[in-house]
């Protein structure tokens, strides 16, 4: 139960930050940052942090920013 309590807020944060940015590189960077935080919160070691950053970078890079409405 304890890992789930760590995972839920971290996953929500990752979801919110995964598509921040206008370019693919910006979205990958914010995804990597969020993934690193989630990986550290779940695993508590360097390997988990790196794996989380990699997963977040991929998730951020493949998301598309929301379309903006014309004024």
C-alpha positions as CSV (number, residue, x, y, z in Angstrom):
1,X,0.0,0.0,0.0
2,X,2.8,2.4,0.8
3,X,4.3,2.4,-2.8
4,X,0.8,3.1,-4.1
5,X,0.5,6.2,-1.9
6,X,3.8,7.5,-3.3
7,X,2.9,6.6,-6.9
8,X,-0.5,8.3,-7.1
9,X,0.6,11.9,-6.6
10,X,3.8,11.4,-8.5
11,X,1.9,10.0,-11.5
12,X,-0.5,12.9,-11.4
13,X,2.4,15.3,-11.4
14,X,4.0,13.5,-14.3
15,X,0.7,13.6,-16.3
16,X,0.3,17.3,-15.7
17,X,3.8,18.2,-16.7
18,X,4.4,15.7,-19.5
19,X,3.0,18.0,-22.2
20,X,4.3,21.4,-21.0
21,X,6.1,23.2,-23.7
22,X,5.6,24.1,-27.3
23,X,8.4,22.1,-28.9
24,X,9.1,18.4,-28.7
25,X,12.4,19.1,-26.9
26,X,10.6,21.2,-24.2
27,X,8.0,18.5,-23.7
28,X,10.7,15.9,-23.4
29,X,12.6,17.9,-20.9
30,X,9.6,18.5,-18.6
31,X,8.6,14.9,-19.0
32,X,12.1,13.8,-18.0
33,X,12.0,16.1,-14.9
34,X,8.7,14.8,-13.8
35,X,9.8,11.2,-14.5
36,X,12.9,11.6,-12.4
37,X,10.9,12.9,-9.5
38,X,8.5,9.9,-9.8
39,X,11.3,7.4,-10.1
40,X,13.0,8.8,-7.1
41,X,9.8,8.8,-5.0
42,X,9.0,5.2,-6.0
43,X,12.4,3.5,-6.0
44,X,14.6,5.8,-3.9
45,X,17.8,5.0,-5.8
46,X,19.7,6.2,-8.8
47,X,18.5,3.5,-11.2
48,X,14.9,4.3,-10.5
49,X,15.5,8.0,-11.0
50,X,17.2,7.4,-14.4
51,X,14.5,5.0,-15.5
52,X,11.8,7.4,-14.5
53,X,13.5,10.2,-16.4
54,X,13.8,8.1,-19.5
55,X,10.2,7.1,-19.4
56,X,9.1,10.7,-18.7
57,X,11.2,12.0,-21.6
58,X,9.6,9.6,-24.0
59,X,6.1,10.4,-22.7
60,X,6.7,14.1,-23.0
61,X,8.2,13.8,-26.5
62,X,5.3,11.8,-27.9
63,X,2.6,14.0,-26.5
64,X,1.2,16.9,-28.6
65,X,0.4,20.2,-27.2
66,X,-3.2,21.3,-27.2
67,X,-4.4,23.2,-30.1
68,X,-5.0,26.9,-29.5
69,X,-8.2,28.5,-30.6
70,X,-7.9,31.4,-33.0
71,X,-9.0,34.7,-31.4
